Amino acid sequence: MAQTEYIVIRAQEDGVNVIGLTRGNDTKFHHTEKLDKGEVMIAQFTEHTSAMKIRGKAEIHSAHGMVESESKK
């Protein structure tokens, strides 16, 4: 079984959206979570999730380092 990658998302403002996108011929939204300031979500890429879209100010930590997303305002 291949290991899948995890990312950690830490909201830096209320209302950060984390949106999971599907694999396959047609990429579609399949899951959405809303985080408030200080909340942390640990997410995993799976056979169904090929990408994640993060809207709002957040820190995103992965095996590749840390990146910050901009505020949605």
N, C-alpha and C positions, 0 to 999 in steps of 0.2 A: 504494500500500500504506500503510495507516494505521500510525502508530508505536504500539507497545505500551509499557506502563509497566513499569518494573523496580522492585523493592524489594530492599533489602539487609537481611539479618537477621544480627545478631551475638549469639551465645549468651553469656549472662552466668553460666550454670551448666550443668552436665552434664545431658544428657537433654532438651534443648529439642526439641519436636516441631513440624515444619512440615507442615501437611496441606493439599493442594490440593483444591479443590472444583470440580465440573464445572458447565458451563452447561446450560441446557435446562429442560424441564418438571420433571424430577426432579433435584434437587441431590444429588450423591453424592460420597463421597471417591474420588479417583482416584490420589493419590500421597502418600506420607509419607516424610519424611526426619527423622533424629534427629541433632542437633548437640550437641557437647560444648563446654564452656566455652572461649571464644576463637575457636571456629570461625565462619566467615562463609559465608553462602549468598546468592547473587544469584538472585532469582526473577523470573519474568516472567508477566504476565497474557497469556493467549493465547486463541485461538478455543475451546479446550477448558477453560481455567481461568478461572473468574469470581470466585473468592474464595480466600483462604488463611486458615487458622486456625493460630495460633501458641500453643502450650502451653508454659509455662515462662518463666523470666526472660530476656528478650532485648531488644535495641534493634532497632527497625524503622525504617529510613530510606527515605523516598520523596520524590518531587517535592513532596509536601505538607508535608514536615518530618520530625521524628523523634518517635517514641512508644516508651515502654517497656512491655513486658508484665510482669505480676506473676509471682512464683515459683509453681510448681505445688505446692509443699509447704505 
